[in-house]
Amino acid sequence: MNKLEIMRKAGSAVFGFKFPKLGFIAGVLFLNALSVFSQQKPNVVIIYADDLGYGDLSCYGSKIIKTPNIDAVAKSGIRFTNAHSTSPTCTPSRFALMTGIYPWRQTGTGILPGDAKLIIPANHITLPKVFKKAGYYTALVGKWHLGLGDSVNKNWNGEIKPGPNEVGFDYSFIFPATADRVPTVFLENHYVIASDTNDRILVNYRKKVGNDPTGKENPELLKVKADPNQGHNNTIVNGIGRIGFMSGGYKARWVDEELTYTFVDKAGEVIKSHKKQPFLLCYNAIEPHVPRMPATQFKGKSGLGYRGDAILQLDWAVGQIVKYLRENKLEQNTLIIISSDNGPVLNDGYLDGASESYHGEQLGGLRGGKYSLLEGGTRLPFIVSWPGKLKSGVSDAMFSQVDLLASFAAMFDQAVPRNEAVDSENHLDALLGRNKSGRALLIEGNTKDKLAIVKGDWKYIPPGNGPALDKLVNIETGNSRDPQLFNLKTDPAERNNLARKYPEKVRELDQLLQAKLR
């Protein structure tokens, strides 16, 4: 293949349309033009919220919370109404997003403790590796929660690897797990920020280490009380009880109210310092995951307690990232994706008033939520914007976050290695609004014994054990001893179980699900 043909092929992959065969003179002109186009390969910013529900944004129908910055991104792009994470909890969804693999195919992909080892195979294709291969600078800022190192026992005062850098990110600025889990420190690439060898960081999820007070022993020290039944009463950091025990690292510990400011600043640094090279920026937001402790400027502003205030903080962060893009003249050539890892939850370990403030708005008319196989667990806000390149509107295409890997690989004309990213499908046309076809089939859930399958308009949840209501978080789980069949087109809230009316559809979907599990 000559240089002209190679450039034609690259142009077709990046810009999504076919160039005609060209004569010599036209070819020279085309090469010159394409050299300019190649410098304009779109930057990609993925803003991944944490526990944000389908109804939490004003562009998705919230009447109480106003999210003008996110709404502006949605107005300039495509707002999806049938987009999903693979799972109703965070680690599994993030694993699928990164690897293109349903989490139930690999053991150990449940919600990880903060000292877990890395669960992403470092020698396999990942989403950031797709971008690196296409010549992008890749950066991760925010929550990680996919494990670090090759064992639980690690030296938190030394080099910690493998981690985000080994699975495709040129740069990472993260905290290890979630804000409610120790260790409450930042890692930049392989090292804890401000670690001190004379102040050794110890982390243990089985027994207490050190002499730090705990929420259980010293509740009078808490500025937000923990639910006594959910385990957020171990080591106190910044007046908040955490899951797990920690000692040392006192200079390295972050303050909850400053987390988002820090992450937004780091995102801005990435944008400003790499504006001459196409980049992938994954901004993994902390909102509105617990502990909800927004900065002072947002406290009390939503009317829905700290959870609502945290969503206002998320909206501000989105506005700041867009501002950085605009200031660096990158807004018109940046594709932005905004979504969430799973559905909403109110009381997820802390008595912060969310349960008293909300009355279902966060679900946007769906049932379930975080931890649930019902639609509220995985149907989420999903917004795609690329100013001047995408026609704005609303899409009902079924799209899963697991498909981002294969879709971007197709955008860059890359082949996905055989037997890797096996569940990621190329739906670039749906992602960019060229059609509304999307997926024909989707499997939702964390583990093989707790899955649902969606085919077209039909959703099937096999019978299973377990309570129908998770009383700890007051969320319908989707569990039932009877098979459940719903028509999502006419009944997205899953109120009418049609299993008895359409037994042949139940058999079809059950057999299809079992075949996928083999």
C-alpha positions as CSV (number, residue, x, y, z in Angstrom):
1,M,0.0,0.0,0.0
2,N,1.5,3.4,-1.0
3,K,1.6,6.5,1.2
4,L,-1.4,8.0,-0.5
5,E,-3.5,4.9,0.1
6,I,-2.4,4.8,3.8
7,M,-3.4,8.4,4.3
8,R,-6.7,7.8,2.6
9,K,-7.4,4.9,4.9
10,A,-6.3,6.9,8.0
11,G,-8.6,9.8,7.0
12,S,-11.5,7.5,6.5
13,A,-11.0,6.0,9.9
14,V,-10.7,9.2,11.8
15,F,-13.3,11.3,10.1
16,G,-15.8,8.6,9.4
17,F,-16.3,9.0,5.6
18,K,-14.7,7.5,2.5
19,F,-12.4,9.4,0.3
20,P,-12.4,8.8,-3.4
21,K,-9.4,7.4,-5.3
22,L,-7.3,10.4,-6.4
23,G,-5.0,11.3,-9.3
24,F,-1.5,12.4,-8.7
25,I,-2.1,16.2,-8.5
26,A,-5.3,15.8,-6.5
27,G,-3.5,13.3,-4.3
28,V,-0.8,15.8,-3.5
29,L,-3.4,18.4,-2.6
30,F,-5.2,15.8,-0.6
31,L,-2.1,14.8,1.3
32,N,-1.4,18.4,2.2
33,A,-5.0,18.9,3.5
34,L,-4.9,15.6,5.3
35,S,-1.7,16.6,7.1
36,V,-3.7,19.5,8.6
37,F,-6.6,17.1,9.4
38,S,-4.2,14.8,11.2
39,Q,-3.2,17.6,13.6
40,Q,-6.9,18.0,14.4
41,K,-7.5,14.4,15.4
42,P,-10.2,14.9,18.2
43,N,-9.2,15.1,21.8
44,V,-11.4,12.8,23.9
45,V,-12.5,13.7,27.4
46,I,-14.5,11.0,29.3
47,I,-16.1,12.4,32.5
48,Y,-17.2,9.4,34.6
49,A,-19.4,10.2,37.5
50,D,-19.9,8.0,40.5
51,D,-23.4,6.8,41.6
52,L,-25.1,9.4,39.4
53,G,-28.7,8.4,38.6
54,Y,-30.7,8.6,35.4
55,G,-32.8,11.4,36.9
56,D,-30.1,13.4,38.7
57,L,-29.5,16.0,35.9
58,S,-31.8,18.7,34.8
59,C,-31.2,17.7,31.1
60,Y,-32.7,14.3,32.1
61,G,-35.7,15.7,33.9
62,S,-34.6,16.8,37.3
63,K,-36.9,19.6,38.5
64,I,-35.0,20.4,41.6
65,I,-31.3,20.2,40.8
66,K,-30.1,22.5,38.0
67,T,-27.0,21.4,36.1
68,P,-26.4,24.1,33.5
69,N,-22.9,23.1,32.5
70,I,-23.8,19.5,31.9
71,D,-27.0,20.6,30.2
72,A,-24.9,22.8,27.8
73,V,-22.8,19.8,26.8
74,A,-25.9,17.8,26.2
75,K,-27.5,20.6,24.2
76,S,-24.5,20.7,21.8
77,G,-24.4,16.9,21.4
78,I,-26.4,13.7,21.8
79,R,-28.3,12.7,24.9
80,F,-28.8,9.0,25.1
81,T,-31.9,7.6,26.8
82,N,-31.0,3.9,26.7
83,A,-27.3,3.8,27.5
84,H,-25.9,1.5,30.2
85,S,-23.0,0.6,32.4
86,T,-22.5,-3.2,32.4
87,S,-23.1,-3.4,36.2
88,P,-24.9,-1.8,39.0
89,T,-21.7,-1.3,41.1
90,C,-18.5,0.6,40.5
91,T,-15.5,-1.8,40.2
92,P,-17.3,-4.1,37.7
93,S,-18.4,-1.2,35.5
94,R,-15.0,0.3,35.5
95,F,-13.4,-3.0,34.7
96,A,-15.7,-3.4,31.7
97,L,-15.1,0.1,30.5
98,M,-11.4,-0.4,30.6
99,T,-11.1,-3.9,29.2
100,G,-14.1,-4.4,26.9
101,I,-15.0,-7.5,28.9
102,Y,-18.1,-8.3,31.0
103,P,-16.9,-8.4,34.7
104,W,-18.6,-11.7,35.4
105,R,-16.1,-13.4,33.0
106,Q,-13.3,-12.8,35.5
107,T,-13.2,-13.6,39.2
108,G,-12.2,-10.9,41.6
109,T,-14.0,-8.0,39.9
110,G,-16.4,-7.2,42.8
111,I,-16.2,-4.0,44.8
112,L,-12.6,-3.9,45.8
113,P,-11.0,-2.9,49.1
114,G,-8.4,-0.1,49.0
115,D,-5.5,-2.5,49.3
116,A,-6.5,-4.8,46.4
117,K,-4.1,-5.8,43.7
118,L,-4.6,-4.7,40.1
119,I,-7.3,-6.8,38.4
120,I,-6.8,-5.6,34.8
121,P,-4.5,-7.8,32.8
122,A,-1.6,-5.5,31.9
123,N,-0.7,-7.5,28.8
124,H,-4.2,-7.2,27.2
125,I,-5.8,-4.4,25.1
126,T,-7.4,-1.6,27.1
127,L,-9.3,1.6,26.2
128,P,-6.3,3.8,26.8
129,K,-4.0,1.5,24.9
130,V,-6.3,2.0,21.9
131,F,-5.7,5.7,22.1
132,K,-1.9,5.3,22.7
133,K,-1.7,3.2,19.5
134,A,-3.4,6.0,17.7
135,G,-0.8,8.5,18.8
136,Y,-2.6,10.0,21.8
137,Y,-1.3,11.2,25.1
138,T,-3.4,9.4,27.7
139,A,-4.2,10.7,31.2
140,L,-6.3,9.5,34.1
141,V,-7.4,11.9,36.9
142,G,-9.7,10.9,39.8
143,K,-11.0,7.7,41.2
144,W,-9.4,4.4,40.2
145,H,-10.8,1.5,42.2
146,L,-9.3,-1.3,40.0
147,G,-6.5,-2.3,42.3
148,L,-2.8,-1.5,42.5
149,G,0.3,-3.6,42.6
150,D,0.6,-7.4,42.3
151,S,-0.4,-8.2,45.9
152,V,-2.5,-6.9,48.8
153,N,0.6,-6.3,50.8
154,K,2.4,-3.3,49.4
155,N,4.8,-0.6,50.5
156,W,2.7,2.6,50.4
157,N,5.9,4.7,50.9
158,G,7.6,3.2,47.9
159,E,7.0,2.6,44.2
160,I,3.5,1.1,43.7
161,K,3.0,-0.8,40.4
162,P,1.5,-2.2,38.3
163,G,-1.4,0.3,38.1
164,P,-2.9,2.7,35.7
165,N,0.4,3.4,33.9
166,E,0.9,-0.2,33.1
167,V,-2.6,-0.6,31.5
168,G,-2.2,2.3,29.1
169,F,-2.1,5.7,30.8
170,D,0.9,7.9,30.3
171,Y,-0.1,9.9,33.4
172,S,-2.3,9.2,36.4
173,F,-3.3,11.2,39.4
174,I,-5.7,9.2,41.5
175,F,-6.8,7.9,44.8
176,P,-6.7,4.1,45.1
177,A,-10.3,3.1,45.6
178,T,-13.2,5.2,46.8
179,A,-13.3,8.2,49.2
180,D,-15.0,6.1,51.9
181,R,-12.1,3.6,51.9
182,V,-8.5,3.9,53.1
183,P,-5.9,4.8,52.2
184,T,-7.0,8.4,51.8
185,V,-4.0,9.5,49.8
186,F,-3.2,10.7,46.3
187,L,-1.0,8.7,43.9
188,E,0.8,10.4,41.1
189,N,1.9,7.7,38.7
190,H,3.6,5.2,41.0
191,Y,4.0,7.2,44.2
192,V,1.9,8.5,47.0
193,I,2.1,12.3,47.1
194,A,3.8,13.8,50.2
195,S,4.7,10.3,51.6
196,D,7.4,10.3,54.3
197,T,9.6,7.3,55.0
198,N,9.6,8.4,58.6
199,D,5.8,8.3,58.7
200,R,5.1,4.8,57.3
201,I,1.6,4.3,55.8
202,L,0.0,1.1,56.9
203,V,-3.3,-0.2,55.5
204,N,-5.3,-3.2,56.7
205,Y,-8.9,-4.3,56.0
206,R,-8.9,-7.2,58.5
207,K,-7.7,-5.7,61.8
208,K,-6.9,-2.3,63.3
209,V,-3.4,-0.9,62.7
210,G,-2.0,2.1,64.6
211,N,-3.7,4.3,67.2
212,D,-5.9,6.5,65.0
213,P,-9.4,6.8,66.4
214,T,-12.2,5.0,64.7
215,G,-15.8,5.9,64.1
216,K,-17.0,3.0,66.2
217,E,-14.8,3.9,69.2
218,N,-15.0,7.6,69.0
219,P,-18.3,8.7,67.4
220,E,-18.0,12.1,69.1
221,L,-15.2,12.9,66.6
222,L,-17.3,12.5,63.5
223,K,-18.7,15.4,61.5
224,V,-21.0,13.1,59.6
225,K,-22.3,10.0,61.3
226,A,-22.0,6.6,59.8
227,D,-24.9,4.1,59.4
228,P,-24.0,1.6,62.1
229,N,-24.9,-1.3,59.8
230,Q,-22.6,-0.6,56.8
231,G,-19.1,-0.6,58.1
232,H,-18.1,3.0,57.6
233,N,-16.9,3.2,61.2
234,N,-13.2,2.3,61.0
235,T,-10.3,4.8,60.9
236,I,-11.4,8.5,61.1
237,V,-9.9,10.8,58.5
238,N,-11.0,14.4,58.3
239,G,-13.8,13.8,60.7
240,I,-15.2,10.9,58.7
241,G,-15.2,7.2,59.5
242,R,-13.9,5.0,56.6
243,I,-14.0,1.4,55.6
244,G,-10.7,-0.2,56.6
245,F,-7.9,0.7,58.9
246,M,-5.0,3.1,58.3
247,S,-2.1,4.6,60.2
248,G,0.6,7.0,59.2
249,G,0.9,9.2,56.2
250,Y,-0.4,12.2,58.0
251,K,1.1,14.7,55.6
252,A,-0.2,12.7,52.7
253,R,-3.9,12.5,53.7
254,W,-6.3,14.5,51.6
255,V,-9.2,16.6,52.8
256,D,-12.6,15.7,51.3
257,E,-13.7,19.2,50.6
258,E,-10.6,19.8,48.4
259,L,-10.7,16.6,46.4
260,T,-12.6,18.0,43.4
261,Y,-10.6,21.2,43.3
262,T,-7.4,19.1,43.2
263,F,-8.7,16.8,40.5
264,V,-10.0,19.6,38.3
265,D,-6.7,21.5,38.6
266,K,-4.9,18.3,37.5
267,A,-7.3,17.9,34.5
268,G,-6.6,21.5,33.6
269,E,-2.8,20.9,33.7
270,V,-3.2,17.9,31.3
271,I,-5.3,20.0,28.9
272,K,-2.9,23.0,28.9
273,S,0.3,21.0,28.7
274,H,-0.8,18.7,25.8
275,K,-2.8,21.0,23.6
276,K,-0.5,20.4,20.6
277,Q,-0.9,16.6,20.8
278,P,-4.3,14.7,20.7
279,F,-5.1,13.4,24.2
280,L,-7.4,11.1,26.0
281,L,-8.4,12.5,29.4
282,C,-10.4,10.2,31.7
283,Y,-11.8,12.4,34.5
284,N,-13.2,10.0,37.1
285,A,-15.3,12.2,39.3
286,I,-16.1,11.4,42.9
287,E,-19.6,12.8,42.9
288,P,-22.1,11.9,44.3
289,H,-20.5,8.9,45.9
290,V,-20.2,8.8,49.7
291,P,-18.9,10.4,51.8
292,R,-20.6,13.4,50.4
293,M,-18.6,16.3,51.7
294,P,-18.6,19.0,49.0
295,A,-16.6,22.2,49.2
296,T,-18.1,25.0,51.2
297,Q,-19.3,27.0,48.2
298,F,-21.7,24.2,47.3
299,K,-23.0,23.3,50.8
300,G,-26.7,24.0,51.2
301,K,-27.1,25.2,47.6
302,S,-29.2,22.3,46.2
303,G,-32.0,22.0,48.7
304,L,-31.4,18.3,48.7
305,G,-28.6,18.0,51.3
306,Y,-25.0,17.1,50.7
307,R,-25.9,14.6,47.9
308,G,-27.6,17.3,45.8
309,D,-24.8,19.7,46.7
310,A,-22.3,17.2,45.4
311,I,-24.1,17.0,42.1
312,L,-23.8,20.8,41.8
313,Q,-20.1,20.4,42.5
314,L,-19.9,17.8,39.7
315,D,-21.6,20.3,37.3
316,W,-19.1,22.9,38.3
317,A,-16.3,20.6,37.5
318,V,-17.7,19.9,34.1
319,G,-17.9,23.6,33.5
320,Q,-14.3,24.1,34.5
321,I,-13.1,21.3,32.2
322,V,-15.0,22.9,29.3
323,K,-13.6,26.2,30.2
324,Y,-10.0,24.8,30.1
325,L,-10.8,23.4,26.6
326,R,-12.2,26.7,25.4
327,E,-9.3,28.8,26.8
328,N,-6.8,26.5,25.0
329,K,-8.8,26.7,21.8
330,L,-9.6,23.0,21.9
331,E,-13.4,23.0,22.5
332,Q,-14.3,22.6,18.8
333,N,-12.0,19.6,18.4
334,T,-12.8,17.7,21.6
335,L,-15.2,14.9,21.9
336,I,-16.7,14.8,25.4
337,I,-18.5,11.9,27.0
338,I,-20.3,12.2,30.3
339,S,-21.8,9.2,32.1
340,S,-21.8,7.3,35.4
341,D,-20.5,3.9,36.7
342,N,-23.9,2.8,38.1
343,G,-27.2,4.0,39.4
344,P,-28.0,6.1,42.5
345,V,-28.1,5.3,46.2
346,L,-29.1,7.5,49.0
347,N,-28.0,5.9,52.3
348,D,-24.8,4.2,51.3
349,G,-23.1,4.2,54.7
350,Y,-23.5,7.7,56.1
351,L,-26.5,9.5,57.7
352,D,-26.1,12.6,55.6
353,G,-29.8,13.4,55.1
354,A,-30.1,12.1,51.5
355,S,-32.7,9.6,52.4
356,E,-34.9,12.3,53.9
357,S,-34.3,14.8,51.1
358,Y,-35.0,12.6,48.0
359,H,-38.3,11.1,47.0
360,G,-37.4,9.1,43.9
361,E,-36.2,12.0,41.6
362,Q,-32.8,10.5,41.3
363,L,-34.2,7.5,39.4
364,G,-36.0,9.4,36.7
365,G,-39.0,7.1,36.8
366,L,-37.0,3.9,36.9
367,R,-37.0,1.2,39.6
368,G,-33.9,-0.1,41.4
369,G,-30.7,1.8,41.7
370,K,-27.1,0.9,42.8
371,Y,-26.7,-2.8,43.5
372,S,-29.9,-3.6,41.5
373,L,-30.6,-5.6,38.3
374,L,-33.5,-3.4,37.6
375,E,-33.0,-0.6,35.1
376,G,-32.2,2.0,37.7
377,G,-29.0,0.1,38.4
378,T,-27.4,0.4,34.9
379,R,-29.5,2.8,32.7
380,L,-27.6,6.1,33.2
381,P,-27.0,9.5,31.8
382,F,-24.8,9.3,28.7
383,I,-24.0,12.4,26.8
384,V,-21.7,12.7,23.7
385,S,-20.7,16.1,22.4
386,W,-18.3,17.0,19.5
387,P,-19.1,20.6,18.5
388,G,-19.5,21.0,14.7
389,K,-19.1,17.3,14.1
390,L,-22.2,15.8,15.7
391,K,-25.8,16.7,15.1
392,S,-27.4,17.5,18.4
393,G,-30.4,15.5,19.5
394,V,-31.7,12.6,21.5
395,S,-30.9,8.9,20.8
396,D,-32.7,5.8,22.0
397,A,-30.0,3.5,20.7
398,M,-29.0,0.8,23.2
399,F,-25.4,1.5,24.0
400,S,-23.1,0.0,26.6
401,Q,-20.0,1.5,28.1
402,V,-18.2,-1.8,27.3
403,D,-18.5,-0.8,23.7
404,L,-16.3,2.3,23.9
405,L,-13.2,0.2,23.4
406,A,-14.2,-1.4,20.1
407,S,-15.9,1.7,18.9
408,F,-12.8,3.9,19.3
409,A,-10.7,1.1,17.9
410,A,-12.9,1.3,14.8
411,M,-12.6,5.1,14.7
412,F,-8.8,4.6,14.5
413,D,-9.0,1.7,12.1
414,Q,-7.5,-0.7,14.6
415,A,-8.1,-4.4,14.9
416,V,-9.0,-5.8,18.4
417,P,-6.7,-8.8,19.2
418,R,-8.4,-12.1,19.0
419,N,-9.9,-13.3,22.3
420,E,-9.5,-9.9,23.9
421,A,-12.2,-7.3,24.6
422,V,-14.6,-10.1,23.7
423,D,-17.7,-8.3,24.8
424,S,-17.0,-4.9,23.2
425,E,-18.9,-4.2,20.0
426,N,-18.3,-1.5,17.5
427,H,-21.2,0.9,17.7
428,L,-19.3,4.0,16.5
429,D,-22.1,5.1,14.3
430,A,-24.6,5.0,17.2
431,L,-22.0,6.8,19.4
432,L,-21.6,9.6,16.9
433,G,-25.3,9.8,16.1
434,R,-25.1,8.5,12.6
435,N,-27.8,5.9,13.3
436,K,-29.9,4.7,16.3
437,S,-29.3,1.0,15.9
438,G,-27.0,0.3,18.8
439,R,-26.8,-3.0,20.5
440,A,-29.2,-5.8,19.8
441,L,-28.3,-7.7,23.0
442,L,-27.0,-6.6,26.4
443,I,-26.2,-8.5,29.6
444,E,-26.3,-6.6,32.9
445,G,-24.9,-7.6,36.3
446,N,-21.8,-8.3,38.4
447,T,-21.6,-12.1,38.7
448,K,-22.8,-15.1,36.8
449,D,-25.5,-15.9,39.3
450,K,-27.0,-12.4,39.3
451,L,-27.5,-11.3,35.7
452,A,-30.2,-9.9,33.4
453,I,-30.4,-10.0,29.7
454,V,-31.9,-7.4,27.3
455,K,-32.7,-8.2,23.7
456,G,-34.4,-5.4,21.8
457,D,-37.3,-4.2,23.9
458,W,-37.4,-7.2,26.1
459,K,-35.6,-7.7,29.4
460,Y,-35.5,-11.0,31.3
461,I,-34.3,-11.6,34.9
462,P,-34.0,-15.3,35.8
463,P,-35.4,-16.4,39.1
464,G,-33.0,-16.4,42.0
465,N,-32.6,-16.3,45.7
466,G,-32.1,-13.3,47.8
467,P,-34.3,-10.5,49.1
468,A,-36.4,-8.3,46.8
469,L,-35.4,-5.3,48.9
470,D,-31.9,-4.5,50.2
471,K,-32.9,-3.0,53.5
472,L,-29.5,-1.5,54.2
473,V,-29.8,0.9,51.3
474,N,-33.6,0.6,50.7
475,I,-33.2,-0.4,47.1
476,E,-35.2,-3.0,45.1
477,T,-32.7,-5.6,44.0
478,G,-34.6,-7.2,41.1
479,N,-34.5,-10.6,42.9
480,S,-37.5,-12.8,42.6
481,R,-38.2,-16.5,42.9
482,D,-40.2,-16.2,39.7
483,P,-38.9,-15.4,36.3
484,Q,-39.4,-11.7,35.3
485,L,-40.0,-10.4,31.8
486,F,-40.5,-6.7,31.0
487,N,-41.1,-4.8,27.8
488,L,-38.9,-1.8,28.3
489,K,-40.4,0.1,25.4
490,T,-43.8,0.3,26.9
491,D,-42.8,-0.3,30.6
492,P,-39.3,1.2,31.3
493,A,-40.2,1.3,35.0
494,E,-40.5,-2.5,35.0
495,R,-43.9,-2.5,36.7
496,N,-45.6,-5.2,34.7
497,N,-44.1,-8.7,34.8
498,L,-45.1,-10.4,31.5
499,A,-43.4,-13.8,32.1
500,R,-46.6,-15.7,32.4
501,K,-48.1,-14.1,29.4
502,Y,-45.1,-14.7,27.1
503,P,-43.5,-18.0,28.3
504,E,-41.9,-18.5,24.8
505,K,-40.1,-15.2,25.2
506,V,-38.9,-16.3,28.6
507,R,-37.5,-19.6,27.2
508,E,-35.8,-17.7,24.3
509,L,-34.1,-15.2,26.6
510,D,-33.2,-17.8,29.2
511,Q,-31.6,-20.1,26.6
512,L,-29.8,-17.1,25.1
513,L,-28.4,-16.0,28.4
514,Q,-27.2,-19.6,29.3
515,A,-25.5,-19.8,25.9
516,K,-23.6,-16.6,26.6
517,L,-22.4,-17.9,29.9
518,R,-20.7,-20.9,28.4
